[in-house]
Amino acid sequence: MSTPAAVTTGVIVCKSCGAGTYFAGQQCVDCAQGTFRDDTTDHCQDCPAGFDTSPSRAACLGCPAGYNGTAPGGGCALCEL
């Protein structure tokens, strides 16, 4: 999916960014930890509580056993005993 176009000296330059990145200031930028790129909006969105970013930041994955997440975009933390 293409990201927003950048205008350079009157010429439109289309640039496609990879999974987990978005187009900003004429370059592809990684989504932050705890967020993923929403292909519908081409912007990074918070993962829901209880989820963290996949290594590619292309999707959110459930927290592994022994970890939990309490806030959207907050990632996973080791459960307290």
Phi and psi restraints in degrees (value plus and minus 20) as a CYANA .aco file:
   2 SER   PHI     -99.1   -59.1
   2 SER   PSI     131.4   171.4
   3 THR   PHI    -121.0   -81.0
   3 THR   PSI     153.2   193.2
   4 PRO   PHI     -74.6   -34.6
   4 PRO   PSI     127.9   167.9
   5 ALA   PHI    -100.8   -60.8
   5 ALA   PSI     133.1   173.1
   6 ALA   PHI    -128.6   -88.6
   6 ALA   PSI     123.5   163.5
   7 VAL   PHI    -122.9   -82.9
   7 VAL   PSI     103.2   143.2
   8 THR   PHI    -148.0  -108.0
   8 THR   PSI      97.3   137.3
   9 THR   PHI      22.9    62.9
   9 THR   PSI      28.0    68.0
  10 GLY   PHI      59.6    99.6
  10 GLY   PSI     -21.8    18.2
  11 VAL   PHI    -128.4   -88.4
  11 VAL   PSI     110.9   150.9
  12 ILE   PHI    -103.5   -63.5
  12 ILE   PSI     106.8   146.8
  13 VAL   PHI    -135.1   -95.1
  13 VAL   PSI      95.4   135.4
  14 CYS   PHI    -111.8   -71.8
  14 CYS   PSI     115.0   155.0
  15 LYS   PHI    -153.5  -113.5
  15 LYS   PSI     110.8   150.8
  16 SER   PHI    -120.4   -80.4
  16 SER   PSI     105.0   145.0
  17 CYS   PHI    -116.9   -76.9
  17 CYS   PSI     131.1   171.1
  18 GLY   PHI     -95.1   -55.1
  18 GLY   PSI     156.3   196.3
  19 ALA   PHI     -77.4   -37.4
  19 ALA   PSI     119.2   159.2
  20 GLY   PHI      57.7    97.7
  20 GLY   PSI     -10.5    29.5
  21 THR   PHI    -150.5  -110.5
  21 THR   PSI     141.7   181.7
  22 TYR   PHI    -158.1  -118.1
  22 TYR   PSI     142.5   182.5
  23 PHE   PHI    -110.7   -70.7
  23 PHE   PSI     105.2   145.2
  24 ALA   PHI    -170.0  -130.0
  24 ALA   PSI     106.9   146.9
  25 GLY   PHI      38.6    78.6
  25 GLY   PSI      21.2    61.2
  26 GLN   PHI      50.4    90.4
  26 GLN   PSI       2.0    42.0
  27 GLN   PHI    -170.6  -130.6
  27 GLN   PSI     142.2   182.2
  28 CYS   PHI    -107.3   -67.3
  28 CYS   PSI     113.2   153.2
  29 VAL   PHI    -142.9  -102.9
  29 VAL   PSI     118.2   158.2
  30 ASP   PHI     -87.8   -47.8
  30 ASP   PSI     121.7   161.7
  31 CYS   PHI     -87.4   -47.4
  31 CYS   PSI     128.8   168.8
  32 ALA   PHI     -90.9   -50.9
  32 ALA   PSI     137.5   177.5
  33 GLN   PHI     -76.1   -36.1
  33 GLN   PSI     118.3   158.3
  34 GLY   PHI      68.0   108.0
  34 GLY   PSI     -18.7    21.3
  35 THR   PHI    -149.4  -109.4
  35 THR   PSI     144.5   184.5
  36 PHE   PHI    -160.6  -120.6
  36 PHE   PSI     137.8   177.8
  37 ARG   PHI    -103.3   -63.3
  37 ARG   PSI     103.0   143.0
  38 ASP   PHI    -103.9   -63.9
  38 ASP   PSI      93.9   133.9
  39 ASP   PHI     -83.7   -43.7
  39 ASP   PSI     -41.9    -1.9
  40 THR   PHI     -92.7   -52.7
  40 THR   PSI     -60.2   -20.2
  41 THR   PHI    -125.1   -85.1
  41 THR   PSI     -32.6     7.4
  42 ASP   PHI      38.4    78.4
  42 ASP   PSI      11.1    51.1
  43 HIS   PHI    -147.8  -107.8
  43 HIS   PSI     138.1   178.1
  44 CYS   PHI     -99.2   -59.2
  44 CYS   PSI     115.6   155.6
  45 GLN   PHI    -142.3  -102.3
  45 GLN   PSI     129.9   169.9
  46 ASP   PHI     -85.4   -45.4
  46 ASP   PSI     120.8   160.8
  47 CYS   PHI     -91.1   -51.1
  47 CYS   PSI     128.2   168.2
  48 PRO   PHI     -87.5   -47.5
  48 PRO   PSI     141.6   181.6
  49 ALA   PHI     -75.3   -35.3
  49 ALA   PSI     118.5   158.5
  50 GLY   PHI      69.5   109.5
  50 GLY   PSI     -15.9    24.1
  51 PHE   PHI    -151.0  -111.0
  51 PHE   PSI     136.2   176.2
  52 ASP   PHI    -155.8  -115.8
  52 ASP   PSI     148.2   188.2
  53 THR   PHI     -91.8   -51.8
  53 THR   PSI     121.0   161.0
  54 SER   PHI     -88.5   -48.5
  54 SER   PSI     141.5   181.5
  55 PRO   PHI     -73.8   -33.8
  55 PRO   PSI     -52.6   -12.6
  56 SER   PHI    -104.2   -64.2
  56 SER   PSI     -27.7    12.3
  57 ARG   PHI      38.2    78.2
  57 ARG   PSI       8.5    48.5
  58 ALA   PHI    -116.0   -76.0
  58 ALA   PSI     -32.8     7.2
  59 ALA   PHI    -179.1  -139.1
  59 ALA   PSI     152.0   192.0
  60 CYS   PHI    -128.1   -88.1
  60 CYS   PSI     122.3   162.3
  61 LEU   PHI    -139.8   -99.8
  61 LEU   PSI     127.5   167.5
  62 GLY   PHI     -82.4   -42.4
  62 GLY   PSI     128.2   168.2
  63 CYS   PHI     -82.1   -42.1
  63 CYS   PSI     122.4   162.4
  64 PRO   PHI     -91.0   -51.0
  64 PRO   PSI     146.0   186.0
  65 ALA   PHI     -75.1   -35.1
  65 ALA   PSI     116.4   156.4
  66 GLY   PHI      68.6   108.6
  66 GLY   PSI     -21.8    18.2
  67 TYR   PHI    -145.6  -105.6
  67 TYR   PSI     133.2   173.2
  68 ASN   PHI    -164.2  -124.2
  68 ASN   PSI     147.3   187.3
  69 GLY   PHI    -156.5  -116.5
  69 GLY   PSI     111.7   151.7
  70 THR   PHI    -129.2   -89.2
  70 THR   PSI     -34.3     5.7
  71 ALA   PHI    -151.0  -111.0
  71 ALA   PSI     123.7   163.7
  72 PRO   PHI     -75.7   -35.7
  72 PRO   PSI     113.8   153.8
  73 GLY   PHI      55.6    95.6
  73 GLY   PSI     -19.0    21.0
  74 GLY   PHI    -106.3   -66.3
  74 GLY   PSI     -25.7    14.3
  75 GLY   PHI      54.0    94.0
  75 GLY   PSI    -184.7  -144.7
  76 CYS   PHI    -133.8   -93.8
  76 CYS   PSI     120.8   160.8
  77 ALA   PHI    -149.9  -109.9
  77 ALA   PSI     131.3   171.3
  78 LEU   PHI     -79.6   -39.6
  78 LEU   PSI     112.6   152.6
  79 CYS   PHI     -85.4   -45.4
  79 CYS   PSI     120.1   160.1
  80 GLU   PHI    -104.6   -64.6
  80 GLU   PSI     118.9   158.9
